[in-house]
Amino acid sequence: MRRPAWLAVIAGVLLLAGLVALKMAMNTDDEPPPPSPAPRASAPAAPPPVAAASQPPASPAAPVAPAAPPQAPVAAAPNAPELPAIVNAIVPTEKHPPIANKALLREQVAAVQPELVECAKQASFTGSGSAVLTYLVAPDKQKQDVSIETTGVEYDGTTIDNQPLLDCLKDTAKDMKFKFVPDTDGVFAFRRVTFEGGKLVENKFVNFHYVR
């Protein structure tokens, strides 16, 4: 029995469509998908532009002024006092005679000699040596009197090492008597006392200096 021709045509069309569908399915499963492009690294954001108004406009260079010529030293004012005048105004130049001259000082050194002998007895001193003693004769204008101050020992010229004896010897100057005389300056005096074997052999005025 022979089939109609149109059935053969339909069968051929169906067969062709099946082959095409099969090929497309095979291509989809076997071929790898196309590679996706790699992501681009994002560039760091650029800082915002600084406004032109925030920057001061560049000023033109200022011209350099020429150096001033050296000036001559200014002369002192004619009425300005000189240094000696200033010093004289601070330190008075007026001088007065001493409250006691050498003759009066020798007299009072001799007046206290018995006290020196008594000092050696009290200290039981039997040795030998010398002591240079100092004292200040100071007039007091307010009290109208004269006082003996700053009695001491000049150790550079002293060979006696008995300190109780030295203390007694220097304080004998406090018993010296001087008469007050106005408009006089004080004196700082020196005397020397010498012992030999415990006996006083010298009681001498040495010198004095003015105290103004």
HUTA-V21237 format. One record per residue. N is the residue number from 1. SS is DSSP state (@ for helix, = for strand, . for the rest). OMEGA is omega in whole degrees, -180 to 180 (* if undefined). Layout:
n->N ss->SS omega->OMEGA
n->N ss->SS omega->OMEGA
This chain:
n->1 ss->. omega->-175
n->2 ss->. omega->179
n->3 ss->. omega->177
n->4 ss->. omega->-176
n->5 ss->@ omega->-178
n->6 ss->@ omega->178
n->7 ss->@ omega->178
n->8 ss->@ omega->180
n->9 ss->@ omega->-179
n->10 ss->@ omega->-180
n->11 ss->@ omega->179
n->12 ss->@ omega->180
n->13 ss->@ omega->-180
n->14 ss->@ omega->179
n->15 ss->@ omega->180
n->16 ss->@ omega->180
n->17 ss->@ omega->179
n->18 ss->@ omega->178
n->19 ss->@ omega->-179
n->20 ss->@ omega->-179
n->21 ss->@ omega->179
n->22 ss->@ omega->-180
n->23 ss->@ omega->-180
n->24 ss->@ omega->179
n->25 ss->@ omega->179
n->26 ss->@ omega->179
n->27 ss->@ omega->-177
n->28 ss->@ omega->-177
n->29 ss->@ omega->-173
n->30 ss->@ omega->-174
n->31 ss->. omega->179
n->32 ss->. omega->179
n->33 ss->. omega->180
n->34 ss->. omega->-178
n->35 ss->. omega->178
n->36 ss->. omega->-179
n->37 ss->. omega->-180
n->38 ss->. omega->-180
n->39 ss->. omega->179
n->40 ss->. omega->177
n->41 ss->. omega->-178
n->42 ss->. omega->179
n->43 ss->. omega->179
n->44 ss->. omega->-179
n->45 ss->. omega->180
n->46 ss->. omega->179
n->47 ss->. omega->180
n->48 ss->. omega->-180
n->49 ss->. omega->179
n->50 ss->. omega->-180
n->51 ss->. omega->-178
n->52 ss->@ omega->-176
n->53 ss->@ omega->-178
n->54 ss->@ omega->-179
n->55 ss->. omega->179
n->56 ss->. omega->179
n->57 ss->. omega->-180
n->58 ss->. omega->-180
n->59 ss->. omega->179
n->60 ss->. omega->-179
n->61 ss->. omega->-180
n->62 ss->. omega->179
n->63 ss->. omega->-179
n->64 ss->. omega->-179
n->65 ss->. omega->179
n->66 ss->. omega->-179
n->67 ss->. omega->-179
n->68 ss->. omega->179
n->69 ss->. omega->180
n->70 ss->. omega->-179
n->71 ss->. omega->178
n->72 ss->. omega->179
n->73 ss->. omega->-178
n->74 ss->. omega->-180
n->75 ss->. omega->180
n->76 ss->. omega->180
n->77 ss->. omega->-177
n->78 ss->. omega->-177
n->79 ss->. omega->-178
n->80 ss->. omega->-179
n->81 ss->. omega->178
n->82 ss->. omega->-176
n->83 ss->@ omega->179
n->84 ss->@ omega->180
n->85 ss->@ omega->179
n->86 ss->@ omega->179
n->87 ss->@ omega->180
n->88 ss->@ omega->179
n->89 ss->@ omega->-180
n->90 ss->@ omega->-178
n->91 ss->. omega->-180
n->92 ss->. omega->-179
n->93 ss->. omega->-179
n->94 ss->. omega->-180
n->95 ss->. omega->179
n->96 ss->. omega->176
n->97 ss->= omega->-180
n->98 ss->= omega->178
n->99 ss->. omega->179
n->100 ss->. omega->177
n->101 ss->. omega->-176
n->102 ss->@ omega->-179
n->103 ss->@ omega->179
n->104 ss->@ omega->179
n->105 ss->@ omega->178
n->106 ss->@ omega->-179
n->107 ss->@ omega->-178
n->108 ss->@ omega->174
n->109 ss->@ omega->178
n->110 ss->@ omega->-176
n->111 ss->@ omega->-178
n->112 ss->. omega->-178
n->113 ss->@ omega->178
n->114 ss->@ omega->179
n->115 ss->@ omega->177
n->116 ss->@ omega->178
n->117 ss->@ omega->180
n->118 ss->@ omega->178
n->119 ss->@ omega->180
n->120 ss->@ omega->179
n->121 ss->@ omega->-178
n->122 ss->@ omega->-180
n->123 ss->. omega->-178
n->124 ss->. omega->-177
n->125 ss->. omega->179
n->126 ss->. omega->-177
n->127 ss->. omega->-179
n->128 ss->. omega->178
n->129 ss->= omega->-178
n->130 ss->= omega->177
n->131 ss->= omega->175
n->132 ss->= omega->-174
n->133 ss->= omega->-179
n->134 ss->= omega->177
n->135 ss->= omega->-178
n->136 ss->= omega->175
n->137 ss->= omega->-171
n->138 ss->= omega->175
n->139 ss->= omega->179
n->140 ss->= omega->-176
n->141 ss->. omega->-178
n->142 ss->. omega->-179
n->143 ss->. omega->-178
n->144 ss->. omega->-176
n->145 ss->= omega->179
n->146 ss->= omega->180
n->147 ss->= omega->176
n->148 ss->= omega->-176
n->149 ss->= omega->172
n->150 ss->= omega->174
n->151 ss->= omega->-176
n->152 ss->= omega->-179
n->153 ss->= omega->174
n->154 ss->= omega->-171
n->155 ss->@ omega->179
n->156 ss->@ omega->-179
n->157 ss->@ omega->-176
n->158 ss->. omega->178
n->159 ss->. omega->176
n->160 ss->. omega->-179
n->161 ss->. omega->178
n->162 ss->. omega->-173
n->163 ss->@ omega->176
n->164 ss->@ omega->178
n->165 ss->@ omega->180
n->166 ss->@ omega->179
n->167 ss->@ omega->179
n->168 ss->@ omega->-179
n->169 ss->@ omega->-176
n->170 ss->@ omega->-177
n->171 ss->@ omega->176
n->172 ss->@ omega->179
n->173 ss->@ omega->-179
n->174 ss->@ omega->179
n->175 ss->@ omega->176
n->176 ss->. omega->-176
n->177 ss->. omega->177
n->178 ss->. omega->179
n->179 ss->. omega->179
n->180 ss->. omega->176
n->181 ss->. omega->-179
n->182 ss->. omega->178
n->183 ss->. omega->176
n->184 ss->= omega->179
n->185 ss->= omega->178
n->186 ss->= omega->179
n->187 ss->= omega->174
n->188 ss->= omega->-169
n->189 ss->= omega->178
n->190 ss->= omega->174
n->191 ss->= omega->-179
n->192 ss->= omega->180
n->193 ss->= omega->-177
n->194 ss->= omega->177
n->195 ss->= omega->172
n->196 ss->= omega->-178
n->197 ss->. omega->179
n->198 ss->. omega->-178
n->199 ss->= omega->179
n->200 ss->= omega->-180
n->201 ss->= omega->179
n->202 ss->= omega->173
n->203 ss->= omega->-166
n->204 ss->= omega->169
n->205 ss->= omega->-176
n->206 ss->= omega->-176
n->207 ss->= omega->175
n->208 ss->= omega->177
n->209 ss->= omega->177
n->210 ss->= omega->174
n->211 ss->= omega->-177
n->212 ss->. omega->*
